[in-house]
């Protein structure tokens, strides 16, 4: 779509990645890797925090990343893009014990079926601009939702929706 704007695209992605990295680190998350225009982060690799706190941190990071993306979206003209060009962040969050975090072949990463579920939730929502959490995340964060957001913007969960994920089947998700 933008064959003559490689420099502007690179500048926008650099700035976006910096914002995503900063939002993740502020909540003690770990940026595992950037995959094109996708960020893979996880929480708890360095801590012994309770699962509830880790799930809240993951959602708080997603909210911060969406806010930073929205801020960049409002500045698209600064990067040489038309106002109608869009920049959206879609997020899938899942928790579970079916994963391994550590050095895998010389790369620090997380792998396992629960990582795949989070990735498939995100992929299902690609470019929607929504944050979806699995039922497992909902169960952990629902009692503490008041800790997220602010007086001006309360964080709530939408009604359950079942989505079909490749290799997983139907899974119940909630929009933040």
For each residue, the residues with C-beta under 8 A, 3 or more apart:
1:
2: 5 6 8 9 81
3: 6
4:
5: 2 8 9 80 81
6: 2 3 9 10
7: 10 11
8: 2 5 11 12 79 80 81
9: 2 5 6 12 13
10: 6 7 13 14
11: 7 8 14 15 79
12: 8 9 15 16 72 79 81 87
13: 9 10 16 17 37
14: 10 11 17 18
15: 11 12 18 19 72
16: 12 13 19 20 37 68 69 72 87
17: 13 14 20 21 34 39
18: 14 15 21 22
19: 15 16 22 23 65 68 69 71 72
20: 16 17 23 24 31 34 39 41 65 68
21: 17 18 24 25 31 39
22: 18 19 25 26 68
23: 19 20 26 27 61 64 65 68
24: 20 21 27 29 30 31 39 41 61 65
25: 21 22 28 29 31
26: 22 23 61 64
27: 23 24 43 57 60 61 64
28: 25 43 46 47 57
29: 24 25 41 42 43 57 58 61
30: 24 41 42 43 45 46
31: 20 21 24 25 34 39 40 41
32: 40 41 42 108 109 110
33: 40 109
34: 17 20 31 38 39 40
35: 38 39 40
36:
37: 13 16
38: 34 35 122
39: 17 20 21 24 31 34 35 65
40: 31 32 33 34 35 110 119
41: 20 24 29 30 31 32 58 61
42: 29 30 32 45 58 101 110 115
43: 27 28 29 30 49 54 55 57 58 61
44: 47 49 54 57
45: 30 42 101 110
46: 28 30
47: 28 44 54
48:
49: 43 44 53 54 57
50: 53 54
51: 54 55 95 140
52: 55 56 140 141 143 144
53: 49 50 56 57
54: 43 44 47 49 50 51 57 58 95
55: 43 51 52 58 59 93 95 133 137 140 141
56: 52 53 59 60 140 141 144 147 148
57: 27 28 29 43 44 49 53 54 60 61
58: 29 41 42 43 54 55 61 62 93 95 137
59: 55 56 62 63 93 131 133 137 141 148 155 176
60: 27 56 57 63 64 148
61: 23 24 26 27 29 41 43 57 58 64 65
62: 58 59 65 66 91 93 131 176
63: 59 60 66 67 131 148 149 155 176
64: 23 26 27 60 61 67 68
65: 19 20 23 24 39 61 62 68 69 89 91
66: 62 63 69 70 89 91 129 131
67: 63 64 70 71
68: 16 19 20 22 23 64 65 71 72
69: 16 19 65 66 72 73 87 88 89
70: 66 67 73 74
71: 19 67 68 74 75
72: 12 15 16 19 68 69 75 76 87
73: 69 70 76 86 87 88
74: 70 71
75: 71 72 78 79
76: 72 73 79 81 82 83 85 87
77: 80 81 82 83
78: 75
79: 8 11 12 75 76
80: 5 8 77
81: 2 5 8 12 76 77 85
82: 76 77 85
83: 76 77
84:
85: 76 81 82
86: 73 127
87: 12 16 69 72 73 76
88: 69 73 127 128 129
89: 65 66 69 129
90: 122 125 126 127 128 129 130 131
91: 62 65 66 122 125 130 131 132
92: 117 118 119 120 121 122 123 124 125 132 133
93: 55 58 59 62 118 121 131 132 133 134 137
94: 114 117 118 121 133 134 136 137
95: 51 54 55 58 114 134 136 137 140
96: 99 112 113 114 117 136
97: 114
98: 112 113 114
99: 96 110 111 112 113 114 115
100: 104 110 111 112
101: 42 45 109 110
102: 108 109
103: 106 107 108
104: 100 107 108 109 111
105:
106: 103
107: 103 104
108: 32 102 103 104
109: 32 33 101 102 104
110: 32 40 42 45 99 100 101 115
111: 99 100 104 115
112: 96 98 99 100 115 116
113: 96 98 99 116 117
114: 94 95 96 97 98 99 117 118
115: 42 99 110 111 112 118 119
116: 112 113 119 120 167 168
117: 92 94 96 113 114 120 121 134 165 168 171
118: 92 93 94 114 115 121 122 134
119: 40 92 115 116 122 123
120: 92 116 117 123 124 165 166 167 168
121: 92 93 94 117 118 124 125 132 134 163 165 171 173
122: 38 90 91 92 118 119 125 126 132
123: 92 119 120 126
124: 92 120 121 132 163 165
125: 90 91 92 121 122 128 130 132
126: 90 122 123
127: 86 88 90
128: 88 90 125
129: 66 88 89 90
130: 90 91 125 175 176
131: 59 62 63 66 90 91 93 175 176
132: 91 92 93 121 122 124 125 163 173 174 175 176
133: 55 59 92 93 94 137 138 141 157 173 174 176
134: 93 94 95 117 118 121 137 138 171 172 173
135: 138 139 160 171 172 173 174
136: 94 95 96 139 140
137: 55 58 59 93 94 95 133 134 140 141 174
138: 133 134 135 141 142 157 174
139: 135 136 142
140: 51 52 55 56 95 136 137
141: 52 55 56 59 133 137 138 144 145 148
142: 138 139 145 157
143: 52
144: 52 56 141 147 148
145: 141 142 148 149 155 156 157
146: 149 154
147: 56 144
148: 56 59 60 63 141 144 145 155
149: 63 145 146 153 154 155
150: 153 154
151:
152:
153: 149 150
154: 146 149 150
155: 59 63 145 148 149 176
156: 145 176
157: 133 138 142 145 174 175 176
158: 161 174 175 176
159: 174
160: 135 172 173 174
161: 158 172 173 174 175
162: 170 171 172 173
163: 121 124 132 170 171 173
164: 169 170
165: 117 120 121 124 168 169 170 171
166: 120
167: 116 120
168: 116 117 120 165 171
169: 164 165
170: 162 163 164 165
171: 117 121 134 135 162 163 165 168
172: 134 135 160 161 162
173: 121 132 133 134 135 160 161 162 163
174: 132 133 135 137 138 157 158 159 160 161
175: 130 131 132 157 158 161
176: 59 62 63 130 131 132 133 155 156 157 158
